[in-house]
Amino acid sequence: MPDTMRRALTWVAAVLVLGVASYAAADFAVETDEERIDQIIDDVASARHKGNTLLRAVDLAQAPLEVSVGRQVERFGSGDDQALLGRAAEIDDELGGAPFEVRQRQITIDGERARVIVNLARGAELIPCDLTLRRAGRRWLLERLRVMG
């Protein structure tokens, strides 16, 4: 094989390798919606301050929030930030700082909305939760949290 042909093939092979590596790196760097939602769940489950951690997924100016625990329902809208911060602090006190294990997680994304069913466990304690989120740009904002049980 002539030298020029060998050099051309070497360059073609190098370009192909770089192209495939670039594609793989770009694919690895892109975070999917499901991965973003998974991260919210994992962050809350492992956080010492779960209520305050969950607030990272709340923006009352863009999406009002409904929280229900059993039959008690609370609604927070624009201007209710201080009340929501107080409620998050109460939740932190009630739950304590020990992490939860995520036992089950089901994420269903339908356009701009997502529904998450998740079971959090700590020892024998099981907390089933149902969350509704709404996409706001690249973020997912919590609109509804139901704690069943």
PAVOGU-77285 format. One record per atom (N, C-alpha, C): residue in one letter; y, x, z. Coordinates in nm, 2 decimals. Each point is the difference from the previous one (the first is absolute). Layout:
+---+--------+--------+--------+
! r !      Y !      X !      Z !
+---+--------+--------+--------+
! a !      Y !      X !      Z !
...
+---+--------+--------+--------+
***
This chain:
+---+--------+--------+--------+
! r !      Y !      X !      Z !
+---+--------+--------+--------+
! m !  -0.12 !   0.09 !   0.00 !
! m !   0.12 !  -0.09 !   0.00 !
! m !   0.12 !   0.09 !   0.00 !
! p !   0.10 !  -0.03 !  -0.09 !
! p !   0.12 !   0.09 !   0.00 !
! p !   0.08 !  -0.02 !   0.13 !
! d !   0.07 !   0.11 !   0.02 !
! d !   0.09 !   0.01 !   0.13 !
! d !   0.10 !  -0.12 !   0.01 !
! t !   0.06 !  -0.03 !  -0.11 !
! t !   0.10 !  -0.11 !   0.00 !
! t !  -0.06 !  -0.13 !   0.03 !
! m !  -0.12 !  -0.02 !  -0.05 !
! m !  -0.08 !  -0.13 !   0.03 !
! m !  -0.03 !   0.00 !   0.15 !
! r !  -0.05 !   0.11 !   0.05 !
! r !  -0.04 !   0.01 !   0.14 !
! r !   0.12 !  -0.03 !   0.09 !
! r !   0.12 !   0.06 !  -0.03 !
! r !   0.12 !  -0.02 !   0.08 !
! r !   0.04 !  -0.15 !  -0.01 !
! a !  -0.01 !  -0.06 !  -0.12 !
! a !   0.04 !  -0.14 !  -0.01 !
! a !  -0.09 !  -0.09 !   0.08 !
! l !  -0.13 !   0.03 !   0.00 !
! l !  -0.09 !  -0.08 !   0.08 !
! l !   0.02 !   0.02 !   0.15 !
! t !   0.04 !   0.12 !   0.04 !
! t !   0.03 !   0.03 !   0.14 !
! t !   0.12 !  -0.08 !   0.04 !
! w !   0.10 !   0.00 !  -0.09 !
! w !   0.12 !  -0.08 !   0.04 !
! w !  -0.03 !  -0.15 !   0.00 !
! v !  -0.08 !  -0.05 !  -0.09 !
! v !  -0.03 !  -0.14 !   0.00 !
! v !  -0.08 !  -0.04 !   0.13 !
! a !  -0.09 !   0.09 !   0.04 !
! a !  -0.08 !  -0.02 !   0.12 !
! a !   0.09 !   0.00 !   0.12 !
! a !   0.10 !   0.10 !   0.01 !
! a !   0.09 !   0.01 !   0.11 !
! a !   0.09 !  -0.13 !   0.01 !
! v !   0.05 !  -0.05 !  -0.11 !
! v !   0.08 !  -0.12 !  -0.01 !
! v !  -0.08 !  -0.12 !   0.05 !
! l !  -0.12 !  -0.01 !  -0.04 !
! l !  -0.09 !  -0.11 !   0.04 !
! l !  -0.02 !   0.01 !   0.15 !
! v !  -0.03 !   0.11 !   0.05 !
! v !  -0.03 !   0.02 !   0.15 !
! v !   0.13 !  -0.04 !   0.08 !
! l !   0.11 !   0.05 !  -0.05 !
! l !   0.13 !  -0.03 !   0.07 !
! l !   0.03 !  -0.15 !  -0.01 !
! g !  -0.03 !  -0.06 !  -0.11 !
! g !   0.03 !  -0.15 !  -0.02 !
! g !  -0.09 !  -0.08 !   0.09 !
! v !  -0.13 !   0.03 !   0.01 !
! v !  -0.09 !  -0.07 !   0.09 !
! v !   0.04 !   0.02 !   0.14 !
! a !   0.04 !   0.13 !   0.04 !
! a !   0.04 !   0.03 !   0.14 !
! a !   0.13 !  -0.08 !   0.03 !
! s !   0.09 !  -0.01 !  -0.09 !
! s !   0.13 !  -0.07 !   0.03 !
! s !  -0.03 !  -0.15 !   0.01 !
! y !  -0.09 !  -0.05 !  -0.08 !
! y !  -0.03 !  -0.14 !   0.01 !
! y !  -0.07 !  -0.03 !   0.14 !
! a !  -0.09 !   0.08 !   0.04 !
! a !  -0.07 !  -0.02 !   0.13 !
! a !   0.10 !   0.01 !   0.11 !
! a !   0.09 !   0.10 !   0.00 !
! a !   0.10 !   0.02 !   0.10 !
! a !   0.09 !  -0.13 !   0.01 !
! a !   0.04 !  -0.05 !  -0.11 !
! a !   0.09 !  -0.11 !  -0.01 !
! a !  -0.07 !  -0.12 !   0.06 !
! d !  -0.12 !  -0.02 !  -0.04 !
! d !  -0.08 !  -0.11 !   0.05 !
! d !  -0.02 !   0.00 !   0.15 !
! f !  -0.03 !   0.12 !   0.05 !
! f !  -0.01 !   0.02 !   0.14 !
! f !   0.13 !  -0.02 !   0.08 !
! a !   0.11 !   0.03 !  -0.06 !
! a !   0.13 !  -0.02 !   0.07 !
! a !   0.05 !  -0.14 !   0.00 !
! v !  -0.05 !  -0.09 !  -0.09 !
! v !   0.04 !  -0.14 !  -0.01 !
! v !  -0.07 !  -0.08 !   0.11 !
! e !   0.08 !  -0.06 !   0.08 !
! e !  -0.05 !  -0.08 !   0.11 !
! e !  -0.01 !  -0.15 !  -0.05 !
! t !  -0.11 !  -0.06 !   0.02 !
! t !  -0.02 !  -0.14 !  -0.05 !
! t !   0.06 !  -0.09 !   0.11 !
! d !   0.02 !  -0.13 !  -0.04 !
! d !   0.04 !  -0.10 !   0.10 !
! d !  -0.10 !  -0.01 !   0.11 !
! e !  -0.13 !   0.00 !  -0.03 !
! e !  -0.10 !  -0.02 !   0.10 !
! e !   0.01 !   0.12 !   0.10 !
! e !   0.02 !   0.12 !  -0.05 !
! e !   0.01 !   0.12 !   0.09 !
! e !   0.12 !  -0.01 !   0.09 !
! r !   0.11 !  -0.06 !  -0.05 !
! r !   0.12 !  -0.02 !   0.08 !
! r !  -0.03 !  -0.10 !   0.11 !
! i !  -0.06 !  -0.10 !  -0.03 !
! i !  -0.04 !  -0.10 !   0.10 !
! i !  -0.10 !   0.05 !   0.10 !
! d !  -0.10 !   0.07 !  -0.05 !
! d !  -0.09 !   0.07 !   0.09 !
! d !   0.07 !   0.09 !   0.10 !
! q !   0.10 !   0.07 !  -0.05 !
! q !   0.07 !   0.09 !   0.09 !
! q !   0.07 !  -0.07 !   0.11 !
! i !   0.06 !  -0.12 !  -0.03 !
! i !   0.07 !  -0.08 !   0.10 !
! i !  -0.11 !  -0.04 !   0.11 !
! i !  -0.11 !  -0.04 !  -0.04 !
! i !  -0.11 !  -0.04 !   0.09 !
! i !  -0.04 !   0.11 !   0.09 !
! d !  -0.03 !   0.12 !  -0.07 !
! d !  -0.04 !   0.12 !   0.08 !
! d !   0.10 !   0.05 !   0.09 !
! d !   0.13 !  -0.01 !  -0.04 !
! d !   0.11 !   0.05 !   0.09 !
! d !   0.01 !  -0.09 !   0.12 !
! v !  -0.01 !  -0.13 !  -0.01 !
! v !   0.01 !  -0.09 !   0.11 !
! v !  -0.12 !   0.02 !   0.09 !
! a !  -0.12 !   0.00 !  -0.06 !
! a !  -0.12 !   0.01 !   0.09 !
! a !   0.00 !   0.13 !   0.08 !
! s !   0.05 !   0.11 !  -0.05 !
! s !  -0.01 !   0.13 !   0.07 !
! s !   0.13 !   0.03 !   0.08 !
! a !   0.10 !  -0.08 !  -0.01 !
! a !   0.13 !   0.03 !   0.06 !
! a !   0.00 !  -0.03 !   0.15 !
! r !   0.07 !   0.07 !   0.08 !
! r !   0.02 !  -0.02 !   0.14 !
! r !   0.08 !  -0.13 !   0.02 !
! h !   0.10 !  -0.02 !  -0.08 !
! h !   0.10 !  -0.11 !   0.00 !
! h !  -0.03 !  -0.09 !  -0.12 !
! k !  -0.10 !  -0.08 !   0.01 !
! k !  -0.04 !  -0.08 !  -0.12 !
! k !   0.10 !  -0.10 !  -0.05 !
! g !   0.07 !  -0.07 !   0.09 !
! g !   0.10 !  -0.09 !  -0.04 !
! g !   0.12 !   0.07 !  -0.07 !
! n !   0.05 !   0.11 !   0.05 !
! n !   0.10 !   0.07 !  -0.07 !
! n !  -0.04 !   0.06 !  -0.13 !
! t !  -0.13 !   0.05 !   0.00 !
! t !  -0.05 !   0.05 !  -0.13 !
! t !   0.00 !  -0.10 !  -0.11 !
! l !  -0.05 !  -0.12 !   0.04 !
! l !   0.00 !  -0.11 !  -0.09 !
! l !   0.13 !  -0.04 !  -0.06 !
! l !   0.11 !   0.02 !   0.08 !
! l !   0.13 !  -0.03 !  -0.04 !
! l !   0.05 !   0.08 !  -0.12 !
! r !  -0.07 !   0.11 !  -0.03 !
! r !   0.03 !   0.08 !  -0.12 !
! r !  -0.02 !  -0.08 !  -0.13 !
! a !  -0.09 !  -0.10 !   0.01 !
! a !  -0.03 !  -0.09 !  -0.11 !
! a !   0.08 !  -0.13 !   0.00 !
! v !   0.11 !   0.00 !   0.08 !
! v !   0.08 !  -0.12 !   0.02 !
! v !   0.14 !   0.03 !  -0.04 !
! d !   0.06 !  -0.09 !  -0.08 !
! d !   0.14 !   0.00 !  -0.04 !
! d !   0.05 !  -0.14 !   0.00 !
! l !   0.05 !  -0.05 !   0.11 !
! l !   0.03 !  -0.14 !   0.01 !
! l !   0.11 !  -0.05 !  -0.10 !
! a !   0.08 !   0.09 !  -0.05 !
! a !   0.10 !  -0.03 !  -0.10 !
! a !  -0.07 !  -0.04 !  -0.13 !
! q !  -0.11 !   0.06 !  -0.03 !
! q !  -0.07 !  -0.02 !  -0.12 !
! q !  -0.11 !  -0.10 !   0.01 !
! a !  -0.07 !  -0.01 !   0.12 !
! a !  -0.11 !  -0.09 !   0.02 !
! a !  -0.01 !  -0.04 !   0.14 !
! p !   0.03 !  -0.13 !   0.03 !
! p !  -0.02 !  -0.05 !   0.13 !
! p !  -0.15 !   0.02 !   0.05 !
! l !  -0.02 !   0.00 !   0.13 !
! l !  -0.13 !   0.03 !   0.05 !
! l !  -0.04 !  -0.12 !   0.09 !
! e !  -0.13 !  -0.04 !  -0.02 !
! e !  -0.06 !  -0.09 !   0.09 !
! e !  -0.12 !   0.06 !   0.07 !
! v !   0.00 !  -0.01 !   0.13 !
! v !  -0.10 !   0.06 !   0.09 !
! v !  -0.07 !  -0.11 !   0.08 !
! s !  -0.13 !  -0.01 !  -0.02 !
! s !  -0.07 !  -0.10 !   0.08 !
! s !  -0.12 !   0.06 !   0.08 !
! v !  -0.01 !  -0.03 !   0.12 !
! v !  -0.11 !   0.05 !   0.09 !
! v !  -0.05 !  -0.13 !   0.06 !
! g !  -0.13 !  -0.03 !  -0.04 !
! g !  -0.05 !  -0.13 !   0.04 !
! g !   0.08 !  -0.11 !  -0.06 !
! r !   0.05 !  -0.09 !   0.09 !
! r !   0.08 !  -0.11 !  -0.04 !
! r !   0.15 !   0.03 !   0.01 !
! q !   0.04 !   0.11 !   0.06 !
! q !   0.14 !   0.04 !   0.02 !
! q !   0.05 !   0.06 !  -0.14 !
! v !   0.11 !  -0.06 !  -0.05 !
! v !   0.06 !   0.05 !  -0.12 !
! v !   0.14 !   0.04 !   0.02 !
! e !   0.04 !   0.12 !  -0.05 !
! e !   0.14 !   0.04 !   0.01 !
! e !   0.04 !   0.04 !  -0.14 !
! r !   0.13 !  -0.03 !  -0.02 !
! r !   0.06 !   0.03 !  -0.13 !
! r !   0.12 !   0.09 !   0.02 !
! f !   0.01 !   0.10 !  -0.09 !
! f !   0.11 !   0.09 !   0.01 !
! f !   0.07 !   0.01 !  -0.14 !
! g !   0.13 !  -0.01 !   0.00 !
! g !   0.07 !   0.00 !  -0.13 !
! g !   0.11 !   0.11 !   0.01 !
! s !   0.08 !   0.00 !  -0.10 !
! s !   0.11 !   0.09 !   0.00 !
! s !   0.09 !  -0.02 !   0.12 !
! g !   0.03 !   0.10 !   0.07 !
! g !   0.08 !  -0.01 !   0.12 !
! g !  -0.08 !   0.00 !   0.13 !
! d !  -0.13 !  -0.01 !  -0.01 !
! d !  -0.09 !  -0.01 !   0.11 !
! d !  -0.06 !   0.14 !   0.04 !
! d !   0.06 !   0.11 !  -0.05 !
! d !  -0.06 !   0.13 !   0.02 !
! d !  -0.02 !   0.04 !   0.14 !
! q !   0.10 !  -0.03 !   0.09 !
! q !  -0.01 !   0.03 !   0.14 !
! q !  -0.12 !  -0.08 !   0.07 !
! a !  -0.01 !  -0.12 !  -0.03 !
! a !  -0.10 !  -0.09 !   0.05 !
! a !  -0.14 !   0.06 !  -0.04 !
! l !  -0.01 !   0.04 !  -0.13 !
! l !  -0.13 !   0.05 !  -0.05 !
! l !  -0.03 !   0.14 !   0.07 !
! l !   0.10 !   0.08 !   0.02 !
! l !  -0.02 !   0.13 !   0.07 !
! l !  -0.05 !  -0.03 !   0.14 !
! g !   0.05 !  -0.10 !   0.07 !
! g !  -0.04 !  -0.03 !   0.13 !
! g !  -0.14 !  -0.05 !   0.00 !
! r !  -0.04 !  -0.08 !  -0.10 !
! r !  -0.14 !  -0.05 !  -0.01 !
! r !  -0.09 !   0.11 !  -0.03 !
! a !   0.04 !   0.09 !  -0.08 !
! a !  -0.09 !   0.12 !  -0.04 !
! a !  -0.02 !   0.08 !   0.13 !
! a !   0.10 !   0.02 !   0.08 !
! a !  -0.02 !   0.08 !   0.13 !
! a !  -0.10 !  -0.08 !   0.09 !
! e !   0.01 !  -0.13 !   0.01 !
! e !  -0.10 !  -0.08 !   0.08 !
! e !  -0.14 !   0.02 !  -0.05 !
! i !  -0.01 !   0.00 !  -0.13 !
! i !  -0.14 !   0.02 !  -0.06 !
! i !  -0.05 !   0.14 !   0.03 !
! d !   0.09 !   0.10 !   0.00 !
! d !  -0.04 !   0.14 !   0.03 !
! d !  -0.05 !   0.00 !   0.15 !
! d !   0.07 !  -0.07 !   0.09 !
! d !  -0.04 !   0.00 !   0.14 !
! d !  -0.14 !  -0.07 !   0.01 !
! e !  -0.02 !  -0.11 !  -0.07 !
! e !  -0.12 !  -0.08 !   0.01 !
! e !  -0.12 !   0.08 !  -0.05 !
! l !   0.02 !   0.07 !  -0.12 !
! l !  -0.12 !   0.06 !  -0.06 !
! l !  -0.02 !   0.14 !   0.05 !
! g !   0.09 !   0.06 !   0.07 !
! g !  -0.02 !   0.14 !   0.04 !
! g !   0.00 !   0.10 !  -0.11 !
! g !  -0.01 !   0.12 !   0.03 !
! g !   0.01 !   0.11 !  -0.10 !
! g !  -0.13 !   0.04 !  -0.07 !
! a !  -0.12 !  -0.04 !   0.05 !
! a !  -0.13 !   0.04 !  -0.05 !
! a !  -0.01 !  -0.05 !  -0.14 !
! p !  -0.06 !   0.08 !  -0.09 !
! p !  -0.02 !  -0.04 !  -0.14 !
! p !  -0.10 !  -0.11 !  -0.02 !
! f !   0.01 !  -0.07 !  -0.11 !
! f !  -0.10 !  -0.10 !  -0.04 !
! f !  -0.08 !   0.06 !  -0.11 !
! e !  -0.12 !  -0.05 !  -0.01 !
! e !  -0.09 !   0.04 !  -0.12 !
! e !   0.01 !  -0.12 !  -0.10 !
! v !   0.02 !   0.04 !  -0.12 !
! v !   0.01 !  -0.11 !  -0.11 !
! v !  -0.15 !  -0.02 !  -0.04 !
! r !  -0.05 !  -0.12 !   0.04 !
! r !  -0.14 !  -0.03 !  -0.02 !
! r !  -0.02 !  -0.07 !  -0.14 !
! q !   0.09 !  -0.08 !  -0.04 !
! q !  -0.01 !  -0.07 !  -0.13 !
! q !   0.14 !  -0.01 !  -0.06 !
! r !   0.01 !   0.02 !  -0.13 !
! r !   0.13 !  -0.01 !  -0.06 !
! r !  -0.03 !  -0.06 !  -0.14 !
! q !   0.08 !  -0.10 !  -0.04 !
! q !  -0.01 !  -0.06 !  -0.13 !
! q !   0.14 !  -0.02 !  -0.05 !
! i !   0.03 !   0.06 !  -0.11 !
! i !   0.14 !   0.00 !  -0.06 !
! i !  -0.01 !  -0.07 !  -0.13 !
! t !   0.08 !  -0.11 !  -0.02 !
! t !   0.00 !  -0.07 !  -0.12 !
! t !   0.14 !   0.00 !  -0.05 !
! i !   0.03 !   0.06 !  -0.12 !
! i !   0.13 !   0.01 !  -0.06 !
! i !   0.01 !  -0.09 !  -0.11 !
! d !   0.10 !  -0.09 !   0.00 !
! d !   0.02 !  -0.09 !  -0.11 !
! d !   0.15 !   0.01 !  -0.04 !
! g !   0.03 !   0.08 !  -0.10 !
! g !   0.14 !   0.02 !  -0.04 !
! g !   0.08 !   0.06 !   0.11 !
! e !   0.10 !  -0.07 !   0.04 !
! e !   0.10 !   0.05 !   0.10 !
! e !  -0.04 !  -0.03 !   0.14 !
! r !  -0.12 !  -0.06 !   0.02 !
! r !  -0.04 !  -0.04 !   0.14 !
! r !  -0.14 !   0.07 !   0.02 !
! a !  -0.02 !   0.02 !   0.13 !
! a !  -0.13 !   0.05 !   0.04 !
! a !  -0.04 !  -0.07 !   0.13 !
! r !  -0.13 !  -0.02 !   0.01 !
! r !  -0.06 !  -0.05 !   0.13 !
! r !  -0.10 !   0.10 !   0.05 !
! v !   0.01 !   0.02 !   0.13 !
! v !  -0.09 !   0.10 !   0.06 !
! v !  -0.07 !  -0.07 !   0.12 !
! i !  -0.13 !   0.01 !   0.00 !
! i !  -0.08 !  -0.05 !   0.11 !
! i !  -0.05 !   0.13 !   0.07 !
! v !   0.02 !   0.02 !   0.12 !
! v !  -0.04 !   0.12 !   0.07 !
! v !  -0.05 !  -0.03 !   0.14 !
! n !  -0.11 !   0.06 !   0.04 !
! n !  -0.05 !  -0.01 !   0.14 !
! n !   0.03 !   0.14 !   0.07 !
! l !   0.07 !  -0.01 !   0.10 !
! l !   0.03 !   0.12 !   0.08 !
! l !  -0.09 !  -0.01 !   0.13 !
! a !  -0.06 !   0.11 !   0.04 !
! a !  -0.09 !   0.00 !   0.11 !
! a !   0.04 !   0.12 !   0.09 !
! r !  -0.02 !  -0.03 !   0.13 !
! r !   0.01 !   0.11 !   0.11 !
! r !  -0.10 !  -0.04 !   0.10 !
! g !  -0.11 !   0.08 !   0.00 !
! g !  -0.11 !  -0.04 !   0.09 !
! g !  -0.06 !  -0.13 !  -0.04 !
! a !  -0.01 !  -0.09 !   0.10 !
! a !  -0.05 !  -0.14 !  -0.03 !
! a !   0.10 !  -0.09 !  -0.05 !
! e !   0.13 !   0.04 !   0.01 !
! e !   0.11 !  -0.09 !  -0.04 !
! e !   0.01 !   0.01 !  -0.16 !
! l !   0.01 !  -0.12 !  -0.06 !
! l !   0.01 !  -0.02 !  -0.14 !
! l !   0.12 !  -0.09 !  -0.03 !
! i !   0.09 !   0.05 !  -0.08 !
! i !   0.12 !  -0.07 !  -0.04 !
! i !   0.01 !  -0.02 !  -0.15 !
! p !  -0.04 !  -0.13 !  -0.04 !
! p !   0.01 !  -0.03 !  -0.14 !
! p !   0.14 !  -0.03 !  -0.04 !
! c !   0.05 !   0.05 !  -0.11 !
! c !   0.14 !  -0.02 !  -0.04 !
! c !   0.00 !  -0.04 !  -0.15 !
! d !   0.10 !  -0.08 !  -0.04 !
! d !   0.02 !  -0.04 !  -0.13 !
! d !   0.15 !   0.03 !  -0.03 !
! l !   0.02 !   0.08 !  -0.10 !
! l !   0.14 !   0.04 !  -0.04 !
! l !   0.03 !  -0.04 !  -0.14 !
! t !   0.13 !  -0.04 !  -0.02 !
! t !   0.05 !  -0.02 !  -0.13 !
! t !   0.12 !   0.09 !  -0.02 !
! l !  -0.01 !   0.07 !  -0.12 !
! l !   0.11 !   0.10 !  -0.03 !
! l !   0.06 !  -0.04 !  -0.13 !
! r !   0.12 !   0.05 !  -0.02 !
! r !   0.07 !  -0.02 !  -0.13 !
! r !   0.05 !   0.13 !  -0.05 !
! r !  -0.01 !   0.03 !  -0.13 !
! r !   0.04 !   0.12 !  -0.05 !
! r !   0.16 !   0.00 !  -0.02 !
! a !   0.06 !   0.11 !   0.04 !
! a !   0.14 !   0.02 !  -0.01 !
! a !   0.02 !   0.14 !  -0.06 !
! g !   0.00 !   0.01 !  -0.13 !
! g !   0.00 !   0.13 !  -0.06 !
! g !  -0.13 !   0.07 !   0.02 !
! r !   0.00 !   0.12 !   0.06 !
! r !  -0.13 !   0.07 !   0.02 !
! r !  -0.05 !  -0.03 !   0.14 !
! r !   0.07 !  -0.07 !   0.08 !
! r !  -0.04 !  -0.03 !   0.14 !
! r !  -0.07 !  -0.14 !   0.00 !
! w !  -0.08 !  -0.02 !   0.11 !
! w !  -0.05 !  -0.13 !   0.03 !
! w !   0.05 !  -0.04 !   0.13 !
! l !   0.06 !  -0.12 !   0.00 !
! l !   0.07 !  -0.05 !   0.12 !
! l !  -0.09 !  -0.12 !   0.06 !
! l !  -0.01 !   0.01 !   0.13 !
! l !  -0.08 !  -0.10 !   0.07 !
! l !   0.08 !  -0.13 !   0.01 !
! e !  -0.06 !  -0.11 !  -0.04 !
! e !   0.06 !  -0.13 !   0.00 !
! e !  -0.06 !  -0.09 !   0.11 !
! r !  -0.13 !   0.02 !   0.02 !
! r !  -0.07 !  -0.09 !   0.10 !
! r !  -0.11 !   0.08 !   0.06 !
! l !  -0.02 !  -0.01 !   0.13 !
! l !  -0.10 !   0.06 !   0.08 !
! l !  -0.06 !  -0.11 !   0.09 !
! r !  -0.13 !  -0.02 !  -0.02 !
! r !  -0.08 !  -0.09 !   0.08 !
! r !  -0.10 !   0.08 !   0.08 !
! v !   0.00 !  -0.01 !   0.13 !
! v !  -0.10 !   0.06 !   0.08 !
! v !  -0.09 !  -0.12 !   0.05 !
! m !  -0.12 !   0.01 !  -0.05 !
! m !  -0.10 !  -0.11 !   0.03 !
! m !  -0.08 !   0.03 !   0.12 !
! g !  -0.04 !  -0.09 !   0.07 !
! g !  -0.09 !   0.03 !   0.11 !
! g !   0.05 !  -0.06 !   0.13 !
+---+--------+--------+--------+
***
